[in-house]
């Protein structure tokens, strides 16, 4: 596993209820991932949220509202958190619905910071 994969694995393991994480570029292409689900499934999560991230960033920028740093999407059975790593890269953390949100957000920030330093 690469250094990025090690960072993602540590992040997922520190969040009880985390399903997986993916580090991706602005197009949603995975750089690396770690998950308790199929690798393709977590890669698709990254790809889908990469599109959302890109579109939201573009639209907010057009209105002078600045860049997105973090997105949080709560679903009926899951939560998906997306955090900016640096220009053009983001990290996605997917969790079960009953995750401790404070822990997940703290570890997402910690993971993004660590990924940024490793780049």
C-alpha positions as CSV (number, residue, x, y, z in Angstrom):
1,X,0.0,0.0,0.0
2,X,1.2,3.5,-0.7
3,X,1.7,6.3,1.8
4,X,-1.6,7.7,0.7
5,X,-3.3,4.4,1.3
6,X,-1.8,4.1,4.7
7,X,-3.1,7.6,5.6
8,X,-6.6,6.6,4.4
9,X,-6.5,3.3,6.3
10,X,-5.5,5.0,9.5
11,X,-8.3,7.6,9.1
12,X,-10.9,4.9,8.5
13,X,-9.7,2.8,11.4
14,X,-9.9,5.8,13.8
15,X,-13.6,6.4,13.0
16,X,-15.9,3.7,14.3
17,X,-18.6,3.2,11.7
18,X,-16.5,4.4,8.8
19,X,-16.9,2.4,5.6
20,X,-14.1,3.7,3.6
21,X,-12.2,6.7,2.2
22,X,-10.8,7.7,-1.2
23,X,-8.3,10.3,-2.1
24,X,-9.1,11.7,-5.6
25,X,-8.4,14.5,-8.0
26,X,-10.7,17.2,-9.2
27,X,-12.3,14.9,-11.8
28,X,-13.0,12.2,-9.2
29,X,-10.2,9.9,-10.4
30,X,-8.9,7.9,-7.4
31,X,-5.4,8.4,-6.4
32,X,-5.7,5.8,-3.6
33,X,-8.4,4.3,-1.3
34,X,-9.0,2.1,1.7
35,X,-12.4,0.6,2.4
36,X,-14.2,-2.2,4.2
37,X,-16.3,-2.5,1.0
38,X,-15.3,-3.4,-2.6
39,X,-12.5,-1.1,-4.0
40,X,-14.7,-0.3,-7.0
41,X,-17.5,0.8,-4.8
42,X,-15.4,3.3,-2.8
43,X,-13.9,4.5,-6.1
44,X,-17.4,5.2,-7.5
45,X,-18.2,7.2,-4.3
46,X,-15.1,9.3,-5.0
47,X,-16.0,9.7,-8.7
48,X,-19.6,10.7,-7.9
49,X,-18.8,13.2,-5.2
50,X,-16.0,14.5,-7.4
51,X,-18.6,15.7,-9.9
52,X,-20.7,17.3,-7.1
53,X,-17.5,18.9,-5.7
54,X,-16.5,20.3,-9.1
55,X,-19.9,21.6,-10.0
56,X,-20.5,23.2,-6.6
57,X,-17.1,24.8,-6.6
58,X,-17.7,26.3,-10.1
59,X,-21.1,27.6,-9.3
60,X,-20.0,29.2,-5.9
61,X,-17.0,30.7,-7.6
62,X,-19.2,32.4,-10.3
63,X,-21.1,34.1,-7.5
64,X,-18.0,35.2,-5.6
65,X,-18.7,32.9,-2.7
66,X,-15.2,31.4,-2.5
67,X,-14.0,27.8,-2.7
68,X,-15.6,24.9,-0.9
69,X,-13.6,23.4,1.9
70,X,-16.0,20.7,3.0
71,X,-19.2,19.1,2.0
72,X,-21.4,16.9,4.3
73,X,-24.2,14.8,2.9
74,X,-26.5,12.9,5.3
75,X,-28.5,10.1,3.8
76,X,-31.0,7.8,5.3
77,X,-28.4,5.1,5.9
78,X,-25.0,6.8,5.4
79,X,-23.1,10.0,5.6
80,X,-20.5,11.1,3.0
81,X,-18.0,13.8,3.9
82,X,-15.8,15.5,1.3
83,X,-12.8,17.7,2.4
84,X,-10.4,19.7,0.2
85,X,-6.8,18.6,0.4
86,X,-5.4,21.2,-1.9
87,X,-6.2,22.8,-5.2
88,X,-7.4,19.9,-7.4
89,X,-7.5,17.1,-4.8
90,X,-10.1,16.1,-2.2
91,X,-10.7,13.2,0.3
92,X,-14.0,11.5,0.8
93,X,-15.0,9.6,4.0
94,X,-18.1,7.4,3.8
95,X,-19.6,6.3,7.1
96,X,-22.7,4.5,8.5
97,X,-25.5,6.9,9.6
98,X,-24.9,6.3,13.3
99,X,-21.2,7.5,13.2
100,X,-20.1,10.1,15.8
101,X,-20.1,13.1,13.5
102,X,-17.5,15.1,15.6
103,X,-15.0,12.2,15.5
104,X,-15.5,11.7,11.7
105,X,-15.1,15.4,10.9
106,X,-12.0,15.7,13.1
107,X,-10.4,12.6,11.5
108,X,-11.4,13.8,8.0
109,X,-9.6,17.1,8.7
110,X,-6.6,15.3,10.1
111,X,-6.5,12.9,7.1
112,X,-6.7,15.9,4.7
113,X,-3.8,17.7,6.5
114,X,-1.7,14.5,6.5
115,X,-2.4,13.9,2.8
116,X,-1.4,17.5,2.0
117,X,1.9,17.1,3.8
118,X,2.6,13.8,2.0
119,X,2.1,15.3,-1.5
